[in-house]
């Protein structure tokens, strides 16, 4: 998530109107991103997510 935040900040200086999403595999979302401190960070930094299934090569969910 640190890289994501750094990328957002750098992109904001060049293209402020661009929307950035963090893409994560569905298993990572279910296991790691459900932890309370991660959920708080997602809300605090207003992280937008794309949850994808790497085996099926499909997007499972978009979270704004």
LINPE-V503989 format. One record per residue. RES is the residue in one small letter. PSI is psi in degrees with one decimal (* if undefined). NEAR is the number of other ideal C-beta (glycine too) atoms within 10 Angstrom. D_FIRST is the distance of its C-alpha to the first C-alpha in Angstrom with 2 decimals. Layout:
res-><RES,RES>
psi-><PSI,PSI>
near-><NEAR,NEAR>
d_first-><D_FIRST,D_FIRST>
This chain:
res-><x,x,x,x,x,x,x,x,x,x,x,x,x,x,x,x,x,x,x,x,x,x,x,x,x,x,x,x,x,x,x,x,x,x,x,x,x,x,x,x,x,x,x,x,x,x,x,x,x,x,x,x,x,x,x,x,x,x,x,x,x,x,x,x>
psi-><-27.9,-43.0,-40.4,-47.7,-39.8,-43.0,-42.5,-43.9,-43.5,-42.7,-33.9,-32.9,-29.3,-43.7,80.1,-25.1,-4.4,140.5,129.5,133.1,147.2,118.0,126.7,147.2,149.5,-40.0,-40.0,-41.1,-45.2,-35.8,-56.7,-43.3,-1.5,-7.3,140.2,-42.1,-29.8,-43.0,-41.1,-40.8,-41.5,-43.1,-44.3,-44.6,6.2,49.9,128.9,134.7,147.6,120.4,125.0,155.8,108.8,-25.6,-42.8,-11.3,48.1,154.4,126.5,-35.6,144.5,130.6,117.2,*>
near-><13,6,8,17,14,10,12,17,9,10,13,12,7,7,10,7,5,9,9,13,14,19,10,17,15,18,12,12,18,11,10,11,19,9,10,7,7,14,11,10,14,16,9,8,13,8,19,15,17,14,20,19,13,10,9,9,7,9,12,12,11,11,13,8>
d_first-><0.00,3.80,5.44,4.98,6.31,8.69,9.79,10.55,12.50,14.33,15.20,16.42,19.02,20.32,20.07,19.47,20.54,18.06,15.72,12.28,10.96,8.05,10.43,10.39,13.66,15.71,16.16,12.53,12.44,15.75,15.16,11.76,10.48,13.95,13.75,14.80,12.34,9.36,11.74,12.49,9.06,8.98,12.50,12.27,9.99,11.68,8.97,11.22,10.98,13.27,14.25,16.47,19.04,19.15,22.70,24.13,22.08,21.74,19.32,19.70,18.17,16.78,15.25,15.61>
